[in-house]
Amino acid sequence: MLNQTTLDELWNFEDPQASEASFRAAVADPAYDADERAELTTQLGRAIGLQGRFEEADALLDAIDGDEPTVAVRVLLERGRVLNSSGHPEMAVPLFEQAAELADHLGEEFLAVDALHMLAIADPAHAGTWTRSALEYASTVHDERTKQWLVALHNNLGWTLHDAGRCTEAMVEFQLAGQWAERVGTPRQQELAREAIESC
């Protein structure tokens, strides 16, 4: 299966149209095998969903052969994201739960944390619990790409606490996000962490 870094290179989250073009080209590339093309197609579906073309994204995800377990996790994740973005978070929650459980079973650490992070978004009543579960999980991994989740997760928990008026606790989370950003984060994550601390 594909390394997450390979997928990162094809993504530009600030330009879903460009990402769609990148993934369409990758799916057509014979250098990838059938399972890898299926995995790339899940990300194509995500790029289409980010443009608000939810039915098209859903149809594309429907057509993917999900026999390969990692592909199955990604299909669950992207179906959940489409449902959440299209205004049906309550329908997305069980898909994210399944994705988290299957990813954990497979040892797909990055995807397990991604699913827990999405549960915090789709199930805001339990956002703190889901985020802390994701933090606990991410803190035990050795892969630096997966550890980058610690930046976003501490930041997200910080804003959850900030919005609840718990500013002292929020600052602790923002500072932890900043520390992780300096250790494993991207320049953009480092910038966002500094902005969050200043805002708080």
TAQUIWO-V734225 format. One record per helix or strand of 2 or more residues. SS is the DSSP state (hx for helix, st for strand). FROM is the first residue (numbers start at 1). LEN is the number of residues. If there is no record, write none. Layout:
ss | from | len
SS | FROM | LEN
SS | FROM | LEN
This chain:
ss | from | len
hx | 4 | 7
hx | 16 | 12
hx | 34 | 16
hx | 54 | 9
hx | 69 | 17
hx | 89 | 18
hx | 109 | 14
hx | 124 | 15
hx | 144 | 4
hx | 149 | 15
hx | 167 | 18
hx | 187 | 13
